[in-house]
Amino acid sequence: MRDSALLMDLSKGLLKKGCSVRLTVSGKSMLPTISENEVITISPVENSDIKRGDVVLYESLRGPIVHRVVKRAQSRSEFFLLRGDHVSSRLEFVNGSQILGIVTSANCGIYNRIVVQFRHGLQEIFDKCPHWVHLCLKVIRSVTGR
């Protein structure tokens, strides 16, 4: 437990400095999008850039959690309603200050799945071999500005 707390502290520090981090997922709340033991890439994100459908890493009393943004609070733009993709996941109301970063990819073995929220609101998931991932990321970044 101590090592994972240290890893989270290091990850938070790197994200705050603008670096992306890769972490291994434990838990099943994001099935089928992200499976247990997959390696995910988390990139820094401003709260103003977070949109419905994005998958984010946030801090909770239970520790770090990866869930999808269901809704942004209308009365307070810094609050978000989050939920895992698994049927049994519960909704959580999260302050924007708890959000550490946005999940930009998930890697299981030799395949990467690029998880990106496009501006028009559709969730796109691409299953590509690693040499295509770099090309896809360049195209997606040019389209989304991320």
Buried (B, 14 or more C-beta within 10 A) or exposed (E): EEEEEEBBEEBBEBBEEEEBBEBEBEBBBBBEBBEEEBBBBBBBBEBEEBBBBBBBBBBEEEEBBBBBBEEBBEEEEBBBBBBBBBEEBEEBEBBBEBBBBBBBBBBBEEEBBBBBBEEEEEBEEBEBEEEEBEEBBEEBEEEEEB
